Amino acid sequence: MARERALKRAASPKAISPPPLRRKIDSTLKSEYGLSYLAPSLKAEPTNMSWRVVNNTLIVGKFASNAGQDSTLIATASGNIHSRGPKDWKWWHQSVPSKLQKLNADGYHITIISNQKAIKLKKDKNGNDSKSFTNFKEKVSAVVRQLNIPLSVYAATEDDEYRKPRAGMWREFIADNDLYVSGFDSSASIFVGDAAGRPTDHSAVDRGFASNAHIPFKTPEEFFLGAAPEPAVESFDPSVYLQPAPVDDVSPPFSRTSPLELVIFCGSPGAGKSTFFWDYLKPLDYERVNQDILKSRPKCIKVAKAHLAARMSVVVDNTNADQDTRAQWIEVAKEFNVPIRCVYFSAPPALCKHNNAVRAANTSLNPESRTLVPGIAFGDFLKRFQEPTLAEGFQDILRVDFRFRGDDDARSLWKQYWV
């Protein structure tokens, strides 16, 4: 049999293993530790363990000579979903420690890559670490003490570039070990995680992370127990929206039909409304009204009326989810005796959440510096949404099905897994 590859853990602390890295690399690692392991006995932290925080959100830990966590490596001893404290843990399976120790003996580097949003990094008024950070380090120290192998830990505490499935922690690991220079065989690494998108999993962020990092993926059952692969529930695949437009698709997606008109958008946050305005309506000299900027619908209506009074066509770049909201704009059109048109953005929720995350995390794709839209906004839109109809009073309704447009660099970013 081929020898075991490297390994990685997911959602909480998960262990990741890049290619065969020998002991000399240990002395060059700059990271500090931030794992989420639970320990049987909590003695003093090992003196050869170091910690650092990157960009105020990423915990990095390194144990130099003696090394795991999460539902991939450990589980709570209490049976709760979340740990009750640094002692509330047990190995996910009795085979885990020996498996990790064998990988270490074979020359692999074991790294835990974990989402740990519950950890607060802000120090108290006396300059001490928060209780959540202290507990985390205690768990890591306990697990390290039992394993007694070199190990690195990366834990993302915010919803930023480091949070899985985003590949920020992987890039940090590669840089810490100078692997951009020395190189490594990604096919000889394995990312092991329990957030695999199976019917009983809480998410698929581990599988998405492995895809973004271009390394093979296995579940704990597959890696530690030799179980057969389990099918994942079909999930959002960005590549579906990267197909080129048909060759004969040369007509403009939007054109003016009247000298003066009111156009309203209807679509979820992240559906591509603002991009559509800047690409296709701004060049036609439409004035934009946006509630994110103006803060209230009454203010939007006031500004829209001022533009129409000045004989300038208007685009209402809001979600306009329901008939009652749209009816207010229909009344404005009647007041000024201008036609009202609707552009309906049909992007499904998973795509909108993806766009939201990509935009917030990449300045190159975020010309308006939009912040991350909270998840509740998507649920609110779906709860209120009523598909627009001509019976409401629109002159026409243009349906826009999302398709990504951008250069190669933008495409490379957008096609990754972000949520």
Buried (B, 14 or more C-beta within 10 A) or exposed (E): EEEBBBBBBBBBBBBBBBBBBEEEBBEEBBBBBBBBBBBEEBEEBBEEBBBBBBEEBBBBBBBBBBBBBBBBBBBBBBEEEEBEBBBBBBBBBEEBBEBBBEBBEEBBBBBBBBBBEEBEBEEEEEEEBBEEBEBBBBBBBBBBBBBBBBBBBBBBBBBBBBBBBBBBBBBBBBEBBEBEEEEBEBEBBBBBBBBBBBEEBEBBBBBBBBBBBEBBBBBBBBBBEEEEEBEBEEEBEBEEBBEEEEEEEEEEEBEBEEEBBBBBBBBBBBBBBBBBBEEBBEEEEBBBBBBEEBEEBEEBBEBBBEBBEEEEBBBBBBBBBBBEBBEBBBEBBEEBEBBBBBBBBBBEBBBBBBBBBBBBBBEEBEEEEBEEBEEEBBEBBEEBBEEBEEEBBBBEBBEBEBBBBBEEEBEEBBBBBBB
